[in-house]
């Protein structure tokens, strides 16, 4: 016997999928925030050691705009 697919079942399945992926996304964003907090002083130190912002961008996936913003935050 096949299972009857009802609108309620479709909604429940969709809700479960969104909840699972949403939970994963929230965890990853929290991890990203923690990594970025560790990365900020390392990036500043690298720039002070004359590592180019383009090189830092290539190594980290950060935009040069973000790197520049982080550098200004310390100066400000």
ZIVENMO-V285516 format. One record per residue. N is the residue number from 0. RES is the residue in one letter. PHI is phi in degrees with one decimal (* if undefined). NEAR is the number of other C-alpha atoms within 10 Angstrom. Layout:
# ZIVENMO-V285516
n->{N:N}
res->{RES:RES}
phi->{PHI:PHI}
near->{NEAR:NEAR}
This chain:
# ZIVENMO-V285516
n->{0:1:2:3:4:5:6:7:8:9:10:11:12:13:14:15:16:17:18:19:20:21:22:23:24:25:26:27:28:29:30:31:32:33:34:35:36:37:38:39:40:41:42:43:44:45:46:47:48:49:50:51:52:53:54:55:56:57:58:59:60:61:62:63:64:65:66:67:68:69:70:71:72:73:74:75}
res->{X:X:X:X:X:X:X:X:X:X:X:X:X:X:X:X:X:X:X:X:X:X:X:X:X:X:X:X:X:X:X:X:X:X:X:X:X:X:X:X:X:X:X:X:X:X:X:X:X:X:X:X:X:X:X:X:X:X:X:X:X:X:X:X:X:X:X:X:X:X:X:X:X:X:X:X}
phi->{*:-89.4:-76.7:-79.4:-92.5:-107.6:-56.5:-64.3:-66.4:-60.7:-63.2:-62.5:-63.1:-63.9:-60.6:-62.7:-61.8:-63.2:-63.0:-65.1:-69.5:-62.5:-62.9:-62.8:-61.7:-61.5:-62.7:-66.1:-63.5:-64.3:-65.4:-61.2:-60.6:-65.7:-64.8:-64.1:-63.4:-72.0:-74.7:-54.1:-66.5:-67.5:-64.2:-58.7:-64.0:-61.7:-63.6:-61.6:-90.2:70.4:-79.2:-69.3:-62.9:-64.0:-66.2:-61.5:-60.1:-63.9:-79.3:-113.1:81.0:-77.5:-77.6:-64.5:-64.0:-63.7:-60.2:-60.4:-63.7:-61.3:-66.7:-68.4:-60.3:-69.7:-68.9:-78.7}
near->{3:4:5:7:8:9:9:9:11:11:11:12:12:12:11:12:12:12:12:11:11:12:11:12:12:11:11:12:11:12:12:12:11:11:11:15:11:11:13:15:14:12:20:19:13:15:16:10:9:9:13:13:20:14:13:17:16:12:9:12:10:14:14:16:11:12:19:12:12:16:17:11:9:10:7:6}
